[in-house]
Amino acid sequence: MMRILSCLILSVAYFTPAKAQKVTPLWQDFITAKAQGKTPILPDFSYAGYHFSEKEIPSLSGKQVFNVLDFGAKPNDNLYDDDAIQKTIDAAEKNADGGVVFFPAGKFLLAKDNDSTKQIRISKSNIILKGSGSGLGGTEIYQDKMRINGRQILFKPAANAQNRLTAITKNAERESFWVEVENTASLKIGMDVVLKHRSEEFTKLYFSPLELKPQWTRLFGKDGGMLINEIHTIEKIEGNRVKFKNPIHFDLILVKSAPFELLNYNSIEECGIEDIRFTSNWKTYPEAFVHHKNAIHDYAYEAVGMEYVKNSWVRNCEFQDWNEGLFIRSGYQVSILNVNSTGKKGHASVHARTGYGVLIKNCNFNDAQHHGAGTGYSAVNTVITQCTLGTDQNIDIHSGQPFATLYDDIQGGVFYNLGGPEPGHPHHAKYLVLWNFRHQSAKEQHYNFWDLVRRRNYSIALPFLAGFQSNGKVTFENVGINESQGHEVLPRSLFEAQLQLRLTGKNIAE
């Protein structure tokens, strides 16, 4: 099934009649392989989102509420509320079960100076920032002064040191769940671990037979290589064999130069943000956004960071007039739902890196940032589904070899001007899947997905396309699989179909 398609050309419209829809061979292969216990061509992307989408995000009823007004915050008074909001969060963190940090309707003002080290900081589990709605008449949190390289609100544990627990002793197949280890003395059921590896030797095996460009210098040398950083939860231990709850998304082949190891994963969990409109003074900065012009255009006015968070979420929020909206680092089972990006154009919207199972669903990016939602730097199983991008707004595959990424049932967007420095290329490793992607560009586009000549575009290892559609002519080189170009395929959403198959056994494409 793995094959290279050279320069496939087709011009199509956005929508096709229902009679043109058909179940793709890729989906049929997935169904058959799962039934027979074999390895499917497609990754199983269903292990994404809050509790791997097996549970609903909880109701906040019954949780203790900490109202920011009770700690000195006052909306609509043109005075800064940073200290009062932090005091409210600190009080919630002292409560054994955490709590809801509640913002009534009105505008709350942050950032009275340019000190980027000053942040609203959440460092413990079970803290939810809850507003009174993200629309007009709801809650607005506004960053006033410019801060560069400092996210205004940051969820991050106070300490997150990683320690080696054991090493892998046997090869494991992609999409499998079991690994064999040296010993299990430091492991226990329910523990979260990081499967980690980096070596030039494995990198060359992984990408073979694709040629690697010498300018991709982070792949080479004693300390170089593609970084494997998969997060897993231990579900079962039998002797020296360990079963993960979520699948491995690469063929684990032992090499002599460096071990594959399990390390501990420390996080805060059950944290969230709901029903808030975040705004900033980026809208009054006198220059229009220019990609990589300077530090201001790249890193000023950054709204929210979530680092080393598990089973957490952002939902029903708006990010208006930001250079960067939401940054997620080492997130595990995180849901970003019903989020809108609007206002003055900036750099990045929602970016997930170095984690596993971040779900970005039902979000609208509206060309408000240069980069639409995306991933980078060893992130795995990132799912962007049922979202809208603008015309010629690029998806964000930001170098550092993320792998097993799904863009699913997407309206709008393009694949050029991908991010990241050249030493950190390729942009994406194997198993980027573009499923029912409705490409929208003002110009004709040609994508060579393994271009060793041009500096920025493109270096994606043999992506899979199913149901690719466009509003103009789009041509491809170095595609892994391209099924039904020009026609919507079934299932319409690969993520929803894989999730229903896993949870209920039902094939919704039938």
GUDRENNU-864151 format. One line per field, with one value per residue (C-alpha): residue number from 1; chain; x, y, z. Coordinates in Angstrom, 1 decimal, padded with zeros to 4 digits. Example, Ala and Ser with C-alpha at 12.3 -4.5 7.8 and 13.67 -1.06 7.14 Angstrom:
resi: c(1	2) .
chain: c(A	A) .
xx: c(012.3	013.7) .
yy: c(-004.5	-001.1) .
zz: c(007.8	007.1) .
// end
This chain:
resi: c(1	2	3	4	5	6	7	8	9	10	11	12	13	14	15	16	17	18	19	20	21	22	23	24	25	26	27	28	29	30	31	32	33	34	35	36	37	38	39	40	41	42	43	44	45	46	47	48	49	50	51	52	53	54	55	56	57	58	59	60	61	62	63	64	65	66	67	68	69	70	71	72	73	74	75	76	77	78	79	80	81	82	83	84	85	86	87	88	89	90	91	92	93	94	95	96	97	98	99	100	101	102	103	104	105	106	107	108	109	110	111	112	113	114	115	116	117	118	119	120	121	122	123	124	125	126	127	128	129	130	131	132	133	134	135	136	137	138	139	140	141	142	143	144	145	146	147	148	149	150	151	152	153	154	155	156	157	158	159	160	161	162	163	164	165	166	167	168	169	170	171	172	173	174	175	176	177	178	179	180	181	182	183	184	185	186	187	188	189	190	191	192	193	194	195	196	197	198	199	200	201	202	203	204	205	206	207	208	209	210	211	212	213	214	215	216	217	218	219	220	221	222	223	224	225	226	227	228	229	230	231	232	233	234	235	236	237	238	239	240	241	242	243	244	245	246	247	248	249	250	251	252	253	254	255	256	257	258	259	260	261	262	263	264	265	266	267	268	269	270	271	272	273	274	275	276	277	278	279	280	281	282	283	284	285	286	287	288	289	290	291	292	293	294	295	296	297	298	299	300	301	302	303	304	305	306	307	308	309	310	311	312	313	314	315	316	317	318	319	320	321	322	323	324	325	326	327	328	329	330	331	332	333	334	335	336	337	338	339	340	341	342	343	344	345	346	347	348	349	350	351	352	353	354	355	356	357	358	359	360	361	362	363	364	365	366	367	368	369	370	371	372	373	374	375	376	377	378	379	380	381	382	383	384	385	386	387	388	389	390	391	392	393	394	395	396	397	398	399	400	401	402	403	404	405	406	407	408	409	410	411	412	413	414	415	416	417	418	419	420	421	422	423	424	425	426	427	428	429	430	431	432	433	434	435	436	437	438	439	440	441	442	443	444	445	446	447	448	449	450	451	452	453	454	455	456	457	458	459	460	461	462	463	464	465	466	467	468	469	470	471	472	473	474	475	476	477	478	479	480	481	482	483	484	485	486	487	488	489	490	491	492	493	494	495	496	497	498	499	500	501	502	503	504	505	506	507	508	509	510) .
chain: c(A	A	A	A	A	A	A	A	A	A	A	A	A	A	A	A	A	A	A	A	A	A	A	A	A	A	A	A	A	A	A	A	A	A	A	A	A	A	A	A	A	A	A	A	A	A	A	A	A	A	A	A	A	A	A	A	A	A	A	A	A	A	A	A	A	A	A	A	A	A	A	A	A	A	A	A	A	A	A	A	A	A	A	A	A	A	A	A	A	A	A	A	A	A	A	A	A	A	A	A	A	A	A	A	A	A	A	A	A	A	A	A	A	A	A	A	A	A	A	A	A	A	A	A	A	A	A	A	A	A	A	A	A	A	A	A	A	A	A	A	A	A	A	A	A	A	A	A	A	A	A	A	A	A	A	A	A	A	A	A	A	A	A	A	A	A	A	A	A	A	A	A	A	A	A	A	A	A	A	A	A	A	A	A	A	A	A	A	A	A	A	A	A	A	A	A	A	A	A	A	A	A	A	A	A	A	A	A	A	A	A	A	A	A	A	A	A	A	A	A	A	A	A	A	A	A	A	A	A	A	A	A	A	A	A	A	A	A	A	A	A	A	A	A	A	A	A	A	A	A	A	A	A	A	A	A	A	A	A	A	A	A	A	A	A	A	A	A	A	A	A	A	A	A	A	A	A	A	A	A	A	A	A	A	A	A	A	A	A	A	A	A	A	A	A	A	A	A	A	A	A	A	A	A	A	A	A	A	A	A	A	A	A	A	A	A	A	A	A	A	A	A	A	A	A	A	A	A	A	A	A	A	A	A	A	A	A	A	A	A	A	A	A	A	A	A	A	A	A	A	A	A	A	A	A	A	A	A	A	A	A	A	A	A	A	A	A	A	A	A	A	A	A	A	A	A	A	A	A	A	A	A	A	A	A	A	A	A	A	A	A	A	A	A	A	A	A	A	A	A	A	A	A	A	A	A	A	A	A	A	A	A	A	A	A	A	A	A	A	A	A	A	A	A	A	A	A	A	A	A	A	A	A	A	A	A	A	A	A	A	A	A	A	A	A	A	A	A	A	A	A	A	A	A	A	A	A	A	A	A	A	A	A	A	A	A	A	A	A	A	A	A	A	A	A	A	A	A	A	A	A	A	A	A	A	A	A	A	A	A	A	A	A	A	A	A	A	A	A	A	A	A	A	A	A	A	A	A	A	A) .
xx: c(000.0	003.0	003.7	005.0	002.7	004.5	002.9	-000.8	-002.8	-006.5	-008.6	-011.8	-014.6	-015.1	-018.1	-019.2	-022.6	-023.3	-023.3	-019.6	-018.7	-017.2	-015.5	-011.7	-009.4	-007.5	-010.5	-011.3	-007.8	-008.1	-011.3	-009.9	-006.5	-008.2	-010.5	-007.6	-005.1	-002.8	-001.0	-003.2	-001.7	-003.3	-002.4	-005.2	-005.7	-008.6	-006.3	-006.6	-008.3	-009.4	-009.2	-008.6	-012.1	-013.5	-015.1	-016.9	-015.3	-016.7	-019.4	-018.1	-021.1	-020.0	-016.5	-015.6	-015.7	-013.2	-014.5	-011.8	-013.9	-013.4	-009.7	-009.6	-010.2	-012.6	-013.8	-014.1	-012.1	-008.9	-006.8	-004.6	-005.9	-002.8	-002.2	-005.8	-006.2	-003.0	-004.2	-007.5	-005.5	-003.2	-006.3	-007.7	-004.4	-004.4	-007.7	-007.2	-009.5	-008.5	-011.4	-013.0	-011.4	-014.5	-014.5	-017.8	-018.7	-016.6	-013.0	-010.1	-006.8	-003.3	000.3	001.1	004.7	006.9	008.4	007.9	008.8	005.6	002.8	-000.5	000.8	-001.1	001.1	-001.3	-004.0	-007.7	-007.7	-010.2	-010.4	-014.1	-015.6	-019.1	-019.0	-016.6	-018.9	-020.0	-021.3	-019.2	-015.7	-012.7	-009.1	-007.0	-003.1	-002.1	001.6	003.8	005.7	008.1	008.8	006.4	003.0	000.6	-001.2	000.8	-000.2	002.9	003.9	006.4	008.8	008.9	012.3	012.5	014.3	015.3	013.1	014.2	015.2	013.5	015.1	013.1	011.8	008.1	005.9	004.1	000.5	001.3	000.9	003.4	007.1	009.7	011.9	015.1	013.1	009.8	010.8	010.2	007.0	003.4	000.0	-001.5	001.9	002.6	005.9	007.8	009.3	012.4	015.2	017.5	020.2	021.5	021.5	017.8	017.0	018.5	016.6	013.4	013.6	015.1	015.0	014.4	017.5	018.4	019.7	023.1	021.7	019.3	022.2	020.1	019.7	023.4	026.3	026.7	023.9	021.8	018.8	015.0	013.7	011.2	009.3	006.0	003.9	002.1	000.1	000.9	-002.1	-000.7	002.6	003.4	006.9	009.2	006.5	004.6	001.3	000.5	-003.1	-002.3	-000.4	003.2	003.2	006.6	008.5	010.7	014.0	016.8	020.1	023.6	024.3	021.6	018.9	015.2	014.3	011.2	011.3	008.7	006.2	005.2	002.2	-000.6	-004.1	-007.8	-007.1	-009.2	-010.2	-013.8	-016.0	-013.4	-012.5	-008.7	-007.7	-004.5	-003.0	-001.4	-004.2	-002.7	000.9	001.6	003.0	001.1	002.4	005.4	006.5	010.0	010.5	011.8	011.2	008.1	006.4	007.4	007.1	005.2	001.7	001.5	-001.7	-001.8	000.7	-000.1	003.0	003.1	-000.6	-002.7	-006.5	-007.0	-008.9	-009.7	-013.2	-015.7	-013.0	-012.0	-008.4	-008.8	-005.8	-003.0	000.4	000.1	-003.0	-002.5	000.8	000.8	004.1	004.2	000.4	-001.1	-004.8	-005.7	-008.8	-009.1	-012.8	-014.8	-012.1	-012.1	-009.1	-010.0	-008.7	-005.4	-003.2	-000.3	002.1	000.6	-002.9	-002.8	000.4	001.1	004.6	006.4	003.2	000.7	-003.0	-003.8	-007.2	-008.1	-011.7	-014.5	-012.2	-012.1	-008.8	-010.2	-006.8	-006.2	-002.7	000.0	-000.1	-003.3	-003.4	-000.5	002.3	006.0	009.1	008.3	004.6	002.6	-001.0	-002.0	-005.5	-006.9	-010.5	-013.6	-011.8	-011.9	-008.8	-008.6	-007.6	-003.8	-003.5	-001.0	-001.2	001.5	003.9	006.8	009.8	011.4	009.9	006.4	004.8	001.4	-000.6	-004.1	-005.8	-009.3	-012.4	-010.8	-012.2	-009.5	-005.8	-002.6	000.7	003.3	005.4	005.7	007.6	010.8	014.5	016.3	018.6	015.5	014.0	012.4	009.1	007.3	008.2	006.0	002.2	000.9	-002.6	-004.7	-008.3	-011.1	-008.9	-010.5	-007.5	-008.2	-005.7	-005.9	-003.2	-002.4	-000.1	002.5	003.7	006.8	006.6	010.3	012.1	015.9	016.6	014.3	015.2	011.7	009.4	008.8	010.1	007.2	007.9	005.4	002.1	-001.2	-004.1	-007.7	-010.5	-008.3	-010.3	-009.4	-010.8	-008.0	-005.3	-003.1	-000.3	001.8	005.1	006.5	003.1	002.8	-000.8	-003.4	-006.9	-009.9	-008.5	-011.3	-014.0	-015.1	-014.6	-016.3	-016.0	-016.1	-014.2	-011.5	-011.1	-014.8	-014.9	-011.8	-013.1	-016.5	-014.9	-012.7	-015.5	-018.5	-017.2	-019.4	-018.3	-020.0	-019.0	-021.3) .
yy: c(000.0	002.3	004.0	007.2	009.1	011.5	014.8	014.0	016.9	017.7	020.8	020.4	022.3	022.3	020.0	016.9	015.3	012.6	009.9	010.7	009.9	006.5	004.6	004.8	001.7	003.3	003.0	-000.5	-001.5	000.0	-001.9	-005.2	-004.8	-004.1	-007.1	-009.4	-008.0	-006.7	-003.4	-000.9	001.5	004.4	005.3	005.1	008.7	008.1	008.4	012.1	014.7	014.8	011.2	010.1	011.3	008.4	010.9	014.2	017.2	017.4	019.8	022.4	022.0	021.0	022.5	025.3	028.7	031.4	034.7	037.1	040.0	038.7	039.0	042.6	042.4	045.0	044.9	048.0	050.3	050.7	049.4	046.3	043.1	040.8	040.6	040.0	037.2	035.6	035.8	034.1	031.3	030.9	030.5	027.8	026.0	025.8	024.0	020.3	019.8	022.9	025.0	027.3	030.7	032.7	035.9	037.8	039.7	042.7	043.6	042.7	044.4	042.7	043.7	047.2	046.9	045.2	042.6	039.2	037.2	038.4	035.9	034.7	031.2	028.0	025.2	022.7	020.4	020.9	024.7	026.0	029.6	030.2	033.3	034.5	034.0	034.8	037.1	040.7	041.2	038.3	038.1	039.9	039.5	042.2	042.4	046.0	046.5	044.6	041.6	039.6	035.9	035.5	034.0	036.0	033.1	029.9	026.5	024.5	022.3	023.8	020.9	018.4	016.7	013.4	010.3	007.2	004.2	001.4	000.6	-001.2	-004.6	-005.8	-004.3	-003.2	-002.7	000.6	000.6	-002.0	-001.6	-003.9	-003.3	-005.5	-003.8	-004.5	-004.5	-003.3	-002.5	001.3	000.9	000.5	000.3	003.7	005.4	007.9	007.4	009.0	006.6	008.5	008.1	010.1	008.9	009.5	005.7	005.3	008.4	007.0	003.7	005.6	007.8	005.3	005.3	009.1	011.2	013.5	017.0	017.9	021.2	019.4	019.4	018.5	015.0	014.2	013.6	012.1	014.0	014.4	012.6	012.7	013.0	010.3	011.6	009.6	009.8	006.6	005.3	001.8	-000.4	-003.8	-005.4	-009.1	-010.1	-007.8	-007.0	-003.7	-002.8	000.8	002.1	004.1	002.8	003.4	005.4	004.3	001.1	000.7	-000.8	-001.1	000.4	000.2	003.9	004.8	003.0	003.5	004.4	005.0	008.1	009.4	012.0	014.7	016.9	018.8	017.6	018.4	022.1	024.1	027.5	028.2	031.0	033.8	036.3	037.0	040.3	042.4	045.7	044.1	045.6	049.1	048.2	050.5	047.9	045.2	041.7	040.5	036.9	036.8	040.5	040.8	039.6	041.8	040.3	036.7	036.7	039.7	039.5	035.7	034.8	031.3	028.5	025.0	023.0	019.4	019.3	016.1	015.6	019.3	021.6	025.0	025.4	028.1	030.9	033.6	034.9	038.3	040.5	038.2	037.5	034.0	032.5	029.1	027.2	023.6	021.9	018.3	018.1	014.7	014.1	017.7	019.1	022.5	022.9	025.6	028.2	031.2	033.3	036.8	040.3	041.7	039.2	037.8	034.8	031.6	030.4	027.0	025.1	021.7	020.3	017.4	015.8	013.1	013.2	016.9	017.4	020.6	020.4	022.7	025.8	028.7	030.4	033.0	034.0	035.8	034.4	033.5	029.9	028.0	025.2	022.9	020.9	020.4	019.1	015.4	015.8	012.7	012.0	015.6	015.8	018.9	018.1	019.9	023.3	026.3	028.1	031.2	031.4	030.9	030.5	027.8	024.8	024.9	022.0	023.7	021.5	019.1	015.9	015.5	012.3	010.7	014.0	014.2	017.2	015.9	017.5	020.9	023.8	026.2	026.4	025.7	023.8	026.3	028.6	026.0	027.1	026.2	026.7	024.6	022.8	021.4	020.0	017.9	019.6	016.3	012.7	009.8	009.6	013.0	012.3	014.9	013.6	015.5	018.6	021.4	023.5	027.1	029.4	032.4	030.8	027.4	025.4	022.7	020.7	018.6	017.1	016.0	019.0	018.9	022.1	024.8	025.9	026.1	024.1	021.2	018.3	016.0	012.3	010.8	012.2	010.4	012.2	011.0	013.1	016.1	018.9	022.4	025.6	025.6	023.5	021.7	019.3	016.9	015.1	012.6	011.7	008.4	007.7	009.9	008.5	010.1	013.5	015.9	013.9	013.8	010.4	008.3	008.4	012.2	012.5	009.9	010.8	010.4	007.1	005.7	006.8	005.2	002.0	001.8	002.7	001.0	-001.4	000.3	001.3	004.6	004.6	001.7) .
zz: c(000.0	000.6	-002.7	-004.2	-006.5	-008.9	-009.7	-009.6	-011.1	-010.5	-010.2	-008.2	-006.4	-002.7	-002.4	-004.3	-004.5	-001.9	-004.7	-005.3	-001.7	-001.2	001.6	001.0	000.8	003.7	005.9	004.7	005.5	009.0	009.7	008.4	010.2	013.6	013.2	012.4	014.9	012.2	011.8	009.8	007.3	009.2	012.7	015.3	016.0	018.4	021.5	021.6	023.8	027.5	028.9	025.3	024.5	026.6	029.1	028.8	030.3	033.8	035.0	037.4	039.7	043.2	042.9	045.3	043.6	044.2	042.9	041.8	043.1	046.6	046.3	045.0	041.2	039.8	036.2	034.0	036.3	034.2	037.1	036.9	038.2	038.0	041.8	042.7	040.1	041.3	044.9	043.8	042.1	045.1	047.4	045.1	045.0	048.8	048.7	048.7	045.7	043.9	042.6	040.0	039.7	038.6	036.6	036.5	033.3	032.5	031.5	033.6	032.9	033.0	032.4	033.8	032.6	030.0	032.4	030.6	033.7	035.3	034.6	036.0	037.1	037.8	039.1	040.7	039.5	039.5	038.8	036.3	035.0	034.4	032.8	032.1	028.3	025.5	023.6	024.1	027.6	028.9	030.5	028.8	030.1	028.4	028.2	028.1	028.0	025.5	026.9	024.6	025.2	028.1	028.0	030.0	031.7	032.3	033.5	034.5	037.4	039.9	039.3	036.4	036.5	034.5	035.8	033.9	035.0	032.7	029.1	026.3	025.4	022.3	019.1	019.0	016.0	015.2	016.5	019.1	022.9	024.4	025.2	026.9	029.5	031.5	034.8	036.1	039.7	039.2	037.2	038.3	036.7	036.0	035.8	033.0	031.3	028.4	025.8	024.8	022.3	020.1	017.7	014.2	013.7	014.4	012.4	009.2	009.7	010.3	007.2	004.8	001.8	001.9	001.6	004.5	003.7	005.3	006.4	008.8	011.3	014.4	013.0	012.9	015.3	018.7	020.3	017.2	015.8	015.5	019.1	020.2	023.1	023.3	026.5	027.6	030.5	031.8	031.7	032.5	033.7	033.1	034.0	032.0	029.6	029.9	028.1	027.3	027.1	024.0	020.9	019.8	016.6	015.2	014.5	017.5	016.3	018.8	017.8	019.3	019.6	022.2	024.2	024.1	027.6	029.8	032.0	034.4	033.2	035.8	035.2	036.6	035.6	035.4	034.7	032.3	030.8	029.9	028.6	028.4	025.7	025.8	024.2	024.0	022.9	019.9	018.0	018.5	017.6	014.6	012.3	010.3	011.1	009.1	009.6	011.3	011.0	014.6	018.1	018.5	015.4	016.5	020.3	021.7	023.1	023.8	025.6	027.3	027.8	029.1	029.8	031.2	031.6	031.5	031.0	030.7	028.4	026.9	025.5	024.4	024.4	021.9	021.3	019.8	018.7	019.7	018.2	019.7	021.2	022.8	023.2	024.5	025.5	026.5	026.8	027.3	026.6	026.2	024.4	022.7	021.8	020.2	020.3	017.9	016.8	015.6	015.2	014.1	012.3	014.3	014.4	015.8	016.8	018.6	018.7	020.3	020.7	022.4	023.7	022.8	022.1	021.9	020.2	018.5	017.5	016.1	016.1	013.7	012.9	010.5	009.1	012.4	012.6	010.0	011.2	011.7	014.3	014.3	015.8	016.0	017.9	018.4	019.2	018.5	017.7	017.4	015.9	014.3	013.3	012.0	012.0	009.6	008.3	006.1	002.4	002.2	005.9	006.4	008.7	011.3	011.0	012.8	012.2	014.8	013.3	014.9	013.7	013.3	012.9	011.6	009.8	009.5	007.9	007.5	005.6	004.1	004.5	002.6	003.1	002.2	004.4	007.1	010.2	012.0	011.4	008.7	011.2	012.8	009.6	008.3	009.2	009.8	010.0	008.8	009.0	008.4	007.3	005.5	005.5	003.6	003.6	001.5	000.4	-000.3	-002.0	-004.3	-006.5	-008.0	-005.8	-006.4	-003.4	-003.5	000.0	000.1	-001.5	-000.8	-002.7	-001.3	002.2	003.8	001.8	002.0	004.1	005.1	004.9	002.4	003.7	003.2	001.5	001.3	-000.1	-000.8	-002.4	-003.6	-005.1	-007.8	-009.3	-006.8	-007.8	-005.7	-005.7	-003.1	-001.6	000.2	-000.6	-002.4	-002.5	-004.2	-004.9	-005.7	-003.9	-000.3	001.2	003.9	006.8	006.7	009.9	010.4	014.1	014.9	013.0	014.7	018.1	017.6	016.4	019.5	022.0	020.5	017.8	015.3	011.8	011.2	007.5	006.7) .
// end
